Amino acid sequence: MPKKLFRKTPLALLQLMKEKIRLSVAIAGIAFADILMFFQLGMLDALFDGAAKSHQLLQADLVLVNSQFQTLYLVKQFPRERLFQTLAYEQVESVLPIYIGFAQWRNPETQINRNILVWGIDPVNPPFLPTEIKSHQSQLNQLNRILFDQGSRPEYGPMTDSFKQQGNVEIQMNDKTVDLIGLFNIGASFVTDGNVITSDSTFLNLFPDNKPDRISMGLIRLKSGASVEKIQEQLTANLPKDVKVFTPAQLAQNEINYWEAQGIGFVFGLGVMVGFIVGIVIVYQILYADVSDHLPEYATMKAMGYSDGYLLGVLIQASLLLAILGYIPGFFFSIGLYQLGYSATQLPIMMKVSRAVMVLILTITMCAVSGVIAMNKLRSADPADIF
């Protein structure tokens, strides 16, 4: 028997390379398990990131919402006077009311209505970070003028292309005609498939049942150097209990927590677990078959004095090689799958370093576990039986 067979590192590699078809099947199986885990984790992050994105774009130090606020999809209103009561605090510099509601958007091509989230704002003091809003301030001040989110789903119609080709485009919202005068980009989310920004006057025209003194959200901007935590504590303690005070980051996390509590995290987590178990089964079967084929050689090594620990090291090394070889195609295929998912859903699906590292650790773990389980077959390699 060649001497290199007894060297620890070449032995693991030789085992895998001897049966090239079996190696290819193992790599494909591990890649499939990785793709399944990447897809589940990617969709979960995309849903949470999309749901929280609009909150994270708010230009405010604190946000006032109804005390029963849970999600933008079920936003509740509160008296506007609560927001102006915060101006009594010296550290508060300015406040900004926001109206939020779901309107019926009529696709100009199919004439099919679809819900779209409408933000009613003060155009002079836009609450969002996108700079496109500021460039349309004067136009938004006019009645029945809107901005359309070009990251919305395609079911609303080819609005981005139509606007770039024609300029202003007439749209039916809540059975009223409005003019699309510009674009911005927030993106679709699990909460809504699209967004529209308009002035507070246009919002109240689109939603005549919405009383002007009832708002959905209030932005509070503090003076430079003010302590956000301290003012938040004071407002929480002194304002009536029909409102809550969040920072934009806390509001975003509240949105994520709401959807996670609906079982979304469990469903996608279960998908990751399924991928992990599938990977363990595939790698175990490959290693088990490989050990079975080389059982006489392993028995010979045990007769020569090699310990079970040494042989376990060989199996673990083989499983780690399989993990790396399977992870690489799984990683690159998942990037392509993310691009396909983004095109289909407009959700912010993209590869993240943290997710890539997590799946790599899971891949190495599942292959190592398979190696340990396959070790039971090695223990049955009794030299007395072989000879």
Disulfide bonds with the S-S distance in Angstrom:
none
